[in-house]
Amino acid sequence: MKKIWDAHIVVEKQNSPSLIYIDRHLVHEVTSPQAFDGLRMNNRKVRRPDLTIATMDHNVPTDNRKLPILD
């Protein structure tokens, strides 16, 4: 993991979190809508949409599967 981490460091300062480059984005339907809303509210865009992979999570209702999942 250190080898991968080191290959993605952009800036490292003492007593501060490292700034790393994320070269793949895995998004799913549970938390991604909030993340994209946050980008929109701050007038930001996904920098590399071509490196974004979307998948459905494994959300399955545990009761009454005939009803939709509530937000």
N, CA, C and O atoms as a GROMACS GRO file, in nm:
protein
  284
    1MET      N    1   0.082  -0.118   0.000
    1MET     CA    2   0.000   0.000   0.000
    1MET      C    3   0.088   0.126   0.000
    1MET      O    4   0.054   0.224  -0.067
    2LYS      N    5   0.196   0.124   0.072
    2LYS     CA    6   0.284   0.242   0.077
    2LYS      C    7   0.334   0.278  -0.062
    2LYS      O    8   0.343   0.396  -0.096
    3LYS      N    9   0.366   0.179  -0.142
    3LYS     CA   10   0.416   0.203  -0.277
    3LYS      C   11   0.309   0.275  -0.361
    3LYS      O   12   0.340   0.368  -0.436
    4ILE      N   13   0.184   0.232  -0.349
    4ILE     CA   14   0.074   0.296  -0.422
    4ILE      C   15   0.051   0.437  -0.369
    4ILE      O   16   0.038   0.532  -0.446
    5TRP      N   17   0.047   0.451  -0.236
    5TRP     CA   18   0.028   0.583  -0.174
    5TRP      C   19   0.137   0.680  -0.221
    5TRP      O   20   0.107   0.791  -0.266
    6ASP      N   21   0.262   0.637  -0.212
    6ASP     CA   22   0.374   0.724  -0.251
    6ASP      C   23   0.366   0.766  -0.397
    6ASP      O   24   0.406   0.878  -0.431
    7ALA      N   25   0.316   0.679  -0.482
    7ALA     CA   26   0.305   0.712  -0.625
    7ALA      C   27   0.197   0.816  -0.653
    7ALA      O   28   0.195   0.875  -0.761
    8HIS      N   29   0.108   0.840  -0.555
    8HIS     CA   30  -0.004   0.932  -0.576
    8HIS      C   31   0.005   1.061  -0.495
    8HIS      O   32  -0.085   1.144  -0.500
    9ILE      N   33   0.112   1.078  -0.419
    9ILE     CA   34   0.128   1.200  -0.338
    9ILE      C   35   0.153   1.320  -0.430
    9ILE      O   36   0.239   1.316  -0.517
   10VAL      N   37   0.076   1.426  -0.407
   10VAL     CA   38   0.095   1.552  -0.479
   10VAL      C   39   0.176   1.647  -0.391
   10VAL      O   40   0.276   1.704  -0.436
   11VAL      N   41   0.133   1.664  -0.265
   11VAL     CA   42   0.201   1.752  -0.170
   11VAL      C   43   0.198   1.686  -0.034
   11VAL      O   44   0.096   1.631   0.009
   12GLU      N   45   0.311   1.691   0.034
   12GLU     CA   46   0.320   1.640   0.170
   12GLU      C   47   0.386   1.746   0.257
   12GLU      O   48   0.498   1.788   0.230
   13LYS      N   49   0.316   1.788   0.363
   13LYS     CA   50   0.370   1.886   0.456
   13LYS      C   51   0.364   1.827   0.596
   13LYS      O   52   0.270   1.755   0.630
   14GLN      N   53   0.462   1.859   0.676
   14GLN     CA   54   0.464   1.809   0.813
   14GLN      C   55   0.344   1.863   0.890
   14GLN      O   56   0.308   1.980   0.876
   15ASN      N   57   0.284   1.778   0.971
   15ASN     CA   58   0.167   1.812   1.054
   15ASN      C   59   0.044   1.849   0.973
   15ASN      O   60  -0.045   1.918   1.023
   16SER      N   61   0.038   1.804   0.848
   16SER     CA   62  -0.080   1.828   0.763
   16SER      C   63  -0.112   1.698   0.688
   16SER      O   64  -0.023   1.617   0.664
   17PRO      N   65  -0.238   1.681   0.653
   17PRO     CA   66  -0.271   1.563   0.573
   17PRO      C   67  -0.206   1.572   0.435
   17PRO      O   68  -0.187   1.681   0.381
   18SER      N   69  -0.172   1.458   0.380
   18SER     CA   70  -0.115   1.454   0.245
   18SER      C   71  -0.222   1.487   0.143
   18SER      O   72  -0.339   1.451   0.160
   19LEU      N   73  -0.183   1.555   0.037
   19LEU     CA   74  -0.271   1.577  -0.077
   19LEU      C   75  -0.233   1.471  -0.180
   19LEU      O   76  -0.120   1.466  -0.226
   20ILE      N   77  -0.330   1.386  -0.215
   20ILE     CA   78  -0.302   1.278  -0.310
   20ILE      C   79  -0.389   1.292  -0.434
   20ILE      O   80  -0.498   1.350  -0.429
   21TYR      N   81  -0.341   1.237  -0.544
   21TYR     CA   82  -0.416   1.234  -0.668
   21TYR      C   83  -0.492   1.102  -0.674
   21TYR      O   84  -0.432   0.995  -0.664
   22ILE      N   85  -0.623   1.111  -0.690
   22ILE     CA   86  -0.707   0.992  -0.701
   22ILE      C   87  -0.728   0.965  -0.849
   22ILE      O   88  -0.787   1.047  -0.920
   23ASP      N   89  -0.680   0.851  -0.896
   23ASP     CA   90  -0.688   0.824  -1.040
   23ASP      C   91  -0.805   0.736  -1.080
   23ASP      O   92  -0.822   0.707  -1.199
   24ARG      N   93  -0.885   0.694  -0.986
   24ARG     CA   94  -1.008   0.620  -1.017
   24ARG      C   95  -1.113   0.661  -0.914
   24ARG      O   96  -1.082   0.679  -0.797
   25HIS      N   97  -1.237   0.676  -0.958
   25HIS     CA   98  -1.347   0.707  -0.867
   25HIS      C   99  -1.449   0.596  -0.879
   25HIS      O  100  -1.499   0.568  -0.988
   26LEU      N  101  -1.480   0.532  -0.769
   26LEU     CA  102  -1.585   0.431  -0.766
   26LEU      C  103  -1.704   0.494  -0.697
   26LEU      O  104  -1.696   0.531  -0.580
   27VAL      N  105  -1.814   0.508  -0.768
   27VAL     CA  106  -1.932   0.572  -0.712
   27VAL      C  107  -2.049   0.474  -0.711
   27VAL      O  108  -2.057   0.383  -0.794
   28HIS      N  109  -2.140   0.494  -0.615
   28HIS     CA  110  -2.260   0.412  -0.607
   28HIS      C  111  -2.376   0.498  -0.563
   28HIS      O  112  -2.359   0.616  -0.531
   29GLU      N  113  -2.494   0.440  -0.562
   29GLU     CA  114  -2.616   0.520  -0.544
   29GLU      C  115  -2.642   0.565  -0.401
   29GLU      O  116  -2.735   0.642  -0.378
   30VAL      N  117  -2.565   0.520  -0.304
   30VAL     CA  118  -2.595   0.553  -0.165
   30VAL      C  119  -2.540   0.690  -0.126
   30VAL      O  120  -2.616   0.774  -0.077
   31THR      N  121  -2.413   0.716  -0.147
   31THR     CA  122  -2.355   0.844  -0.104
   31THR      C  123  -2.314   0.935  -0.219
   31THR      O  124  -2.284   1.052  -0.197
   32SER      N  125  -2.314   0.884  -0.340
   32SER     CA  126  -2.271   0.966  -0.454
   32SER      C  127  -2.361   1.086  -0.480
   32SER      O  128  -2.309   1.193  -0.514
   33PRO      N  129  -2.495   1.075  -0.465
   33PRO     CA  130  -2.577   1.194  -0.489
   33PRO      C  131  -2.537   1.313  -0.401
   33PRO      O  132  -2.534   1.427  -0.447
   34GLN      N  133  -2.506   1.287  -0.274
   34GLN     CA  134  -2.464   1.395  -0.185
   34GLN      C  135  -2.329   1.452  -0.229
   34GLN      O  136  -2.308   1.573  -0.221
   35ALA      N  137  -2.240   1.367  -0.274
   35ALA     CA  138  -2.109   1.414  -0.319
   35ALA      C  139  -2.123   1.503  -0.442
   35ALA      O  140  -2.059   1.608  -0.450
   36PHE      N  141  -2.206   1.462  -0.537
   36PHE     CA  142  -2.225   1.543  -0.657
   36PHE      C  143  -2.298   1.673  -0.625
   36PHE      O  144  -2.270   1.776  -0.686
   37ASP      N  145  -2.391   1.670  -0.529
   37ASP     CA  146  -2.456   1.794  -0.485
   37ASP      C  147  -2.352   1.890  -0.426
   37ASP      O  148  -2.356   2.010  -0.452
   38GLY      N  149  -2.259   1.835  -0.348
   38GLY     CA  150  -2.153   1.918  -0.290
   38GLY      C  151  -2.066   1.982  -0.397
   38GLY      O  152  -2.028   2.098  -0.384
   39LEU      N  153  -2.036   1.907  -0.501
   39LEU     CA  154  -1.958   1.964  -0.612
   39LEU      C  155  -2.036   2.077  -0.678
   39LEU      O  156  -1.980   2.184  -0.705
   40ARG      N  157  -2.164   2.053  -0.704
   40ARG     CA  158  -2.247   2.157  -0.769
   40ARG      C  159  -2.257   2.282  -0.684
   40ARG      O  160  -2.244   2.394  -0.735
   41MET      N  161  -2.278   2.265  -0.553
   41MET     CA  162  -2.292   2.381  -0.464
   41MET      C  163  -2.165   2.465  -0.460
   41MET      O  164  -2.170   2.585  -0.434
   42ASN      N  165  -2.051   2.403  -0.486
   42ASN     CA  166  -1.923   2.474  -0.484
   42ASN      C  167  -1.872   2.505  -0.624
   42ASN      O  168  -1.754   2.538  -0.643
   43ASN      N  169  -1.962   2.494  -0.723
   43ASN     CA  170  -1.927   2.521  -0.863
   43ASN      C  171  -1.803   2.443  -0.908
   43ASN      O  172  -1.714   2.497  -0.974
   44ARG      N  173  -1.799   2.316  -0.870
   44ARG     CA  174  -1.688   2.229  -0.909
   44ARG      C  175  -1.740   2.118  -0.999
   44ARG      O  176  -1.860   2.090  -1.003
   45LYS      N  177  -1.649   2.056  -1.072
   45LYS     CA  178  -1.684   1.946  -1.160
   45LYS      C  179  -1.596   1.826  -1.128
   45LYS      O  180  -1.491   1.839  -1.064
   46VAL      N  181  -1.640   1.710  -1.172
   46VAL     CA  182  -1.554   1.592  -1.163
   46VAL      C  183  -1.440   1.615  -1.261
   46VAL      O  184  -1.462   1.637  -1.380
   47ARG      N  185  -1.319   1.609  -1.212
   47ARG     CA  186  -1.204   1.642  -1.295
   47ARG      C  187  -1.183   1.545  -1.410
   47ARG      O  188  -1.152   1.587  -1.521
   48ARG      N  189  -1.200   1.416  -1.386
   48ARG     CA  190  -1.177   1.314  -1.489
   48ARG      C  191  -1.296   1.218  -1.492
   48ARG      O  192  -1.284   1.106  -1.442
   49PRO      N  193  -1.409   1.259  -1.550
   49PRO     CA  194  -1.524   1.168  -1.554
   49PRO      C  195  -1.495   1.038  -1.629
   49PRO      O  196  -1.562   0.937  -1.606
   50ASP      N  197  -1.396   1.041  -1.717
   50ASP     CA  198  -1.360   0.919  -1.790
   50ASP      C  199  -1.296   0.814  -1.699
   50ASP      O  200  -1.285   0.698  -1.736
   51LEU      N  201  -1.255   0.854  -1.580
   51LEU     CA  202  -1.195   0.762  -1.484
   51LEU      C  203  -1.291   0.729  -1.369
   51LEU      O  204  -1.248   0.678  -1.265
   52THR      N  205  -1.419   0.758  -1.388
   52THR     CA  206  -1.520   0.731  -1.287
   52THR      C  207  -1.596   0.604  -1.323
   52THR      O  208  -1.644   0.589  -1.436
   53ILE      N  209  -1.606   0.514  -1.228
   53ILE     CA  210  -1.676   0.387  -1.248
   53ILE      C  211  -1.796   0.386  -1.155
   53ILE      O  212  -1.782   0.402  -1.034
   54ALA      N  213  -1.915   0.367  -1.211
   54ALA     CA  214  -2.037   0.366  -1.132
   54ALA      C  215  -2.090   0.224  -1.119
   54ALA      O  216  -2.086   0.146  -1.214
   55THR      N  217  -2.139   0.192  -1.001
   55THR     CA  218  -2.198   0.061  -0.977
   55THR      C  219  -2.313   0.076  -0.879
   55THR      O  220  -2.316   0.169  -0.799
   56MET      N  221  -2.405  -0.016  -0.885
   56MET     CA  222  -2.512  -0.018  -0.785
   56MET      C  223  -2.459  -0.089  -0.662
   56MET      O  224  -2.388  -0.189  -0.673
   57ASP      N  225  -2.492  -0.037  -0.547
   57ASP     CA  226  -2.453  -0.100  -0.423
   57ASP      C  227  -2.547  -0.217  -0.397
   57ASP      O  228  -2.637  -0.243  -0.477
   58HIS      N  229  -2.529  -0.284  -0.290
   58HIS     CA  230  -2.611  -0.401  -0.260
   58HIS      C  231  -2.724  -0.366  -0.162
   58HIS      O  232  -2.748  -0.440  -0.066
   59ASN      N  233  -2.792  -0.256  -0.186
   59ASN     CA  234  -2.904  -0.218  -0.100
   59ASN      C  235  -3.025  -0.302  -0.133
   59ASN      O  236  -3.077  -0.298  -0.245
   60VAL      N  237  -3.068  -0.377  -0.037
   60VAL     CA  238  -3.187  -0.460  -0.053
   60VAL      C  239  -3.274  -0.436   0.069
   60VAL      O  240  -3.227  -0.447   0.182
   61PRO      N  241  -3.402  -0.403   0.048
   61PRO     CA  242  -3.489  -0.385   0.164
   61PRO      C  243  -3.496  -0.513   0.246
   61PRO      O  244  -3.496  -0.623   0.191
   62THR      N  245  -3.501  -0.499   0.376
   62THR     CA  246  -3.510  -0.616   0.462
   62THR      C  247  -3.653  -0.652   0.496
   62THR      O  248  -3.680  -0.759   0.550
   63ASP      N  249  -3.745  -0.562   0.465
   63ASP     CA  250  -3.886  -0.594   0.487
   63ASP      C  251  -3.968  -0.536   0.372
   63ASP      O  252  -3.934  -0.431   0.317
   64ASN      N  253  -4.072  -0.602   0.338
   64ASN     CA  254  -4.165  -0.563   0.232
   64ASN      C  255  -4.091  -0.519   0.104
   64ASN      O  256  -4.089  -0.401   0.070
   65ARG      N  257  -4.034  -0.614   0.036
   65ARG     CA  258  -3.955  -0.586  -0.084
   65ARG      C  259  -4.039  -0.537  -0.201
   65ARG      O  260  -3.984  -0.499  -0.305
   66LYS      N  261  -4.170  -0.536  -0.186
   66LYS     CA  262  -4.256  -0.488  -0.294
   66LYS      C  263  -4.265  -0.336  -0.295
   66LYS      O  264  -4.310  -0.277  -0.393
   67LEU      N  265  -4.221  -0.271  -0.186
   67LEU     CA  266  -4.225  -0.125  -0.177
   67LEU      C  267  -4.089  -0.068  -0.218
   67LEU      O  268  -3.987  -0.136  -0.202
   68PRO      N  269  -4.086   0.054  -0.270
   68PRO     CA  270  -3.957   0.115  -0.306
   68PRO      C  271  -3.876   0.150  -0.181
   68PRO      O  272  -3.930   0.161  -0.072
   69ILE      N  273  -3.745   0.167  -0.200
   69ILE     CA  274  -3.658   0.209  -0.091
   69ILE      C  275  -3.683   0.358  -0.066
   69ILE      O  276  -3.679   0.438  -0.159
   70LEU      N  277  -3.707   0.393   0.059
   70LEU     CA  278  -3.731   0.533   0.094
   70LEU      C  279  -3.599   0.607   0.106
   70LEU      O  280  -3.500   0.552   0.152
   71ASP      N  281  -3.598   0.733   0.063
   71ASP     CA  282  -3.477   0.816   0.075
   71ASP      C  283  -3.460   0.863   0.217
   71ASP      O  284  -3.364   0.934   0.248
   0.00000   0.00000   0.00000
